[in-house]
């Protein structure tokens, strides 16, 4: 697969991941705890209402979970496709990005399992409430309260799985954008945007774990970057390597391979990307 085709496929996966997770979250509802900073403050009555809604709409919950699993598959695909693009510039960065995306996907999948556990819990909670009403005793009410407590733990499990996954993608996102910047695989302003966006995103995820509900706001720059990067890659892909050089910044270095390499046979004045015209050779400044 060519570098342009890899880039375009990656761009499509970035957009697919965004749409799939956003759609899944919309179906399941913000009450599931994905990205919610209000998790520790849920009131029992509010959670009971949510469990009743889950019990009435198990198909919707399952559909939302499926979309979230599609997101997990998409982010693994992004890491796999990015590996051959990043490796010529930094093998360690390529490995880190692949591993970080795999960790993100695994943690998000764990979060989906927590969400699916809400369905049987909600059914049991509804049954306990019905039994309490029929018997006119407190036994069913106590059982319902216990199930609501378990549901709170399940919701918390989804919440923290999500936030740790976001820490993973934010950390390796900084690594990814650093390579994009140094190798000039995308316009440099885009790479700088990504560096800043992922750094802010990481701060937001850490603060969410400590109970400060700012994650959604601080995720905006990084989220918009991924959308913009996805569109850019679909339109342009990654640069095609020339003269045996790698794409982007490595490509310019490959173009100056000796006096007789790319410029052999009377090549004339040559100037590329960030290079300077010096006689008949290209002197390339490093990124």
Buried (B, 14 or more C-beta within 10 A) or exposed (E): EEBBEBBBBBBBBBBBBBBBBBBBBEBBBEBBBBBBBEBEEBEEEEBBEBBBBBBEBBEBBBBBBBBBBBBBBBBBBBBBBBBEBBBBBBEEBBBBBBEBBBBBBBBBBBBBBBBBBBBEBBBBBBBBBEBBEEEEEEEBBEBBBEBBEBBBEBBBBBBBBBBBBBBBBBBBBBBBBBBBBBBBBBEEEBBBBBBBBBBBBBBBBBBBBEEEBEBBEBBEBBBEBBBBBBEBBBEBBBBEBBBEBBBBBBBBBBBBBEEEBBBEEEBEEBEBBBBEEEEEBBEBEEB
